[in-house]
Amino acid sequence: MIVTVTLNASIDKAYYLDSTVVDGTVHRVSVVDNSAGGKGLNASRAITTLKYPVCATGFVGGNNGRYLVELAQKDGINSDFINTEQETRSCINILEPSGQSTEFLEPGQPVTSEELLAFKAKLVQLTNNAEVVTFNGSIPKGISTTDYKELIKDTMASGVPCILDASGALLTACIDALPTMIKPNTDEIGQLLGREVATEDEVIAAAQELHDRGIKIVVVSLGAKGALMVSDEGTFKAMPPKIEVINPVGAGDTLVGSFAVALAQDKSTPECLTFALSCATASCLSAGTGRFDQEVAKEIHRRVVIEKIAD
């Protein structure tokens, strides 16, 4: 079983418009798509698509929290959340006919110290049956970067591999916990190391530096150009075939979820990367976040090119 941790879950609302947004006017939404949101829930959706056991955990509260669990169940996602006094947030994505999207992300409501303690106990319980634990996304008020780092350290100390998918100050603060894997993009890995990272050689050097610090797998996402990875098995670059993208939102979360599945299945790290990249690319061909067609992913898998750059 894979456990996904989403401390700042949300109801994700996609508003599809038939016209371009004009400031200060009324707009009628043609289609509304609600989903259990947050990076960990997106990763869970990918894991479920791959028919691998998953349990999503974190915090939910109020009517929105109950609705989020219902939405997760509809997607086949098993969950075991800690209930909070505060209402779960909502995040809105407005999609125009041109393909342009504008997002409004609510902050997470405060979590109490008692709720955090309850979650720590819950995570220990779930970790006992976990093959991989993923820590995904941002944190709500009431939880510090130190708290988050301690959650990762404690989980790693139990011997369960951990994947960290976060950004900004949260990612920087948690590097010292030495998670098994991180997945920054080029901007994020530059922020981590306090320098500009632009060229492929600079990306490789940055990933190798983090690997040398003790992070076993460093995957740097390159968008449409694929991904670079440094692991104990070497330095690799994987490139997907060109596609006509329908919806790129959540592709990185799909990569994390499918990479976790491959790790749980004891695949080599190059195999993990190829498998995860094919699933993430397939998700760009689906309108739904974190959803993809397995047959399409298998066809893309045959067309992914991976090369070993260094030992």
N, C-alpha and C positions, 0 to 999 in steps of 0.2 A: 504494500500500500504506500502511496505517496501522500504526504500531508502538505497542504499549501496554507501559508499564513498570510492573512490579509487583515491588518489591524485597522485600516481605514477604508472599510468596504463602503459601497454606495449603490443606490439605485441609479443605473445609467439609463438616461432617456435620450434617445436619438430622435430628433425632430426633422422630418424630411419636408422640404418646401418645394412648391411648384414654381416659385418666382424668386428673384434675387432680393436679398434683404435691402430695404431702404430705411435708413435711420428715421425714427420718429413716427413710423406708420404701423398700422395693425397688419399682422401676417397670419394667415390661416395655415395651420399645419396639416399636410395631406396624409401623412402616416406617422405614427408614433411607435417606436420599438423600445420596450422596457426590458432591461436585463440585469441580472445580479452582477454588479460591477466591482471594479478594483482589479489590480493586476493579478492577484492570486486567484480570483474567480475566473478570469480569462484563461489563466494557465490550467485551472481545474477543468474548464470546458474542453480544452484541447486534450487533456489526459482522458477525460470521459469519452471523447470522440475516438480515441485509440483503444477504448474498452479496457483500460487499466484501472484498478481500484484506486480511488482517491477520497480524501476527506478534507474538506475546506474548513478552516477554523479562523478565529479572530473575534471581533466584536460586532454585535448587531443590537439595535435597540428600537423600541416603540413599534408603531404600525409599519413604518418603512422596513424595520428589521424583520418583522414577520413576513412582509411581502418579499423581501430579498430571499429568504429561505425558501419560500414557495417558488420563486423564479428559478432558483438553483435546482430544486427538485424537478421542475419541468425539464431542465436540461440534463437530468440524470446525475446531478452532482450530490453526493452525500456530504452532509455538513455537521459540524458540532461546534457551534459558536457559544461564546459567553454573552449573556444578555446584559445590556447596560441600561442605566436610567435614562440616558439621552437618546434622542431620535437619530437613526442612521441618516447620513447625508444623501443628497441627490446631486448628480452631475449631468449637465445638459450639453448635448452636441447638436448644433444646428447645421444641417447639410443642405446646401443650395444646389440647384440643377447643374451649375458649372462644376460641381465636385468640391468646391470650397467648403470647409467646415470651420465653425467657430465654437469653442468649448467654454462652458461656465462651470467651474469646479468649486463646490462648496467646501469649506473646511470641515474636518471631522470634529464632532462635539467632544467635550472633555470626558476622559476616562478616569475614574476614581482609583485610588491606591488599592482599595479592596477588590475592584474589578480586575486590576492588573495582576494581583496575587492569585485570583481565581484562574486567570488565563495561564499563568505560569504553571499551575498545578495541572490544568487541562493539557498543556503542551507536553509535559512530562508523560502524562498518561498516553497521549496519542503517539509520542515518539517511541514508546515501547513496541509498537507494532509497525513502525515506519521503516521503509527502505531508503527513502530520500525525503528531506524536508526542504521546501522552498519558502523563502522569506521575500515577500513581494510588496513593492510600493511604498507609500508614505505612511506617516504615523499621525494619529490624532493628538489633540491637546491632552495633557496629562501624562503622556509617555515621552520620555527623553531619548535622545540618541544613545545615551549610556544604557538605558533600560533595554533598548533594542539590541545593542551590542552584547549585553549579558545573555539575552535569550539565545542568540546565535552561539555564543561561547558555551553555554550550558548544553545546547543540543549537540554541538560538535564533540563535547566531552563525553557524551553518551555513546559516541562511535557511529552516529548516523550522518551520512554525507549531507551537506547543506548547500543550497544554491541561494545566493543573494542577488536580487534584482531591484536595486534602488538607485537613487541619483542624488546629486548635490551633497550637502553637508551630511546627510544620513549615510550615504555610501562611504564618504571619506571617514566618518567616525567609526564605521563598522569593519573597515579593512583589517584592523588589528585583531579582530576576532578570528581571522584566517578561515573564512568559509571555504568549502571545497571548490566552489565555482562562483565567479562573478561575470556579468554580461554588460559592461559599459559600452557606449558608443565612443566615437573618436573625441568628441567634446568632453564627455565625462571622464575618460581616462586621462585627458590632459589636465582637467581640474584636480583629479586625484593626485597627480604628480607635480602640480604647480608649474606646468610648462605647456607651450603650444605643441600639439600633436596633429600634424597635417598629412605628411607623406606616409606611404606604406612602410618605409623603413623606420620612421618615427613611431608608428603604431606598433610594429613588431618589437622595437626596443622597449617601449613602454610596457607592453604585455609581458615581455620576458623579465623586466624588472619586478613586476608584481608577482610573477611566478617564483622568482628567486626569493621573495619575501616569505613564501610559504603557501601561496594560493595555488592549489594543484592545477586548476583549469581556469584560464583567462580567455574568455570569448569576447572579441570586439566586433560588434555589429557594424556593418558598412552599408546598410540599406540595400539598394538594388544590386550593389556590387558583392553581396554575400557577407562573409565573416572571416576574420582571422582568429586563430586559436593557438595558444601556447599551453602545453601540458607536459607531463612527464614523458610522453611518447614523442615529443618534438613540437615543431612549429608548423602549422598548416594554414592553407588558404582554401576556402570552399566558395565556389561561385555557382549560383543557380542559373537556370536558363532564363532568357528574357520572356516576360509575360506582359499582358495588358492588365494592369492593376485595377481591380474594382474597389477594394477597401483595404488599405494598409494598416488600419487601426487594430492594434492588438497582435500584430505579427510577432513582435518581440516577446510577448507573453506566451504565444503559441510555441515559440522556439524554446523558451524556458520549460514549459510543461512537457513538451516532447523530448527534450534533452533529459529531463528527470526520468521519463519512462525508459529511455535507452540506458541510462546509468543503472536503473533498477534491474534491467535485463542483462547487466554485466557486459555491455558492448564496449569495444575499445573506444577511446576518445575520438579518433577520426570517424568511426562509424556513428558515434553519438552526434557529431557535428553534421554529418551528411544527412542523417535521418531527421534531425531537428530542423535543419535548413529547408529540407523538402516539405515538411509539414508547415513551416512558417510561410513559405512561398505559396503553397496551396491555399493558405488562409487568406492571402491577398486576392484570391479569385472568388471569395465568398463575401456576400454582403454582411453576414453576421460576424460579430467580433468573437474571435477564438474558435470559430467553426470552420471546418474544411471537409472536403471529400477525400476519404482515404485512398480511393483508386486514383484520383488526381495526384495525390501526394506520392504514391508509388511510381507513377509515370515520371513525375518531376525528379524523384530519387534517382532514376536511371540516367537522368540528364545532368545531374549535379556534377561539376568537375572539382575534384579536390587534389591538391598537390602539397607535398611535403617540402617546406622551404628550408628547414634546418633541423638538426638533431636536438 
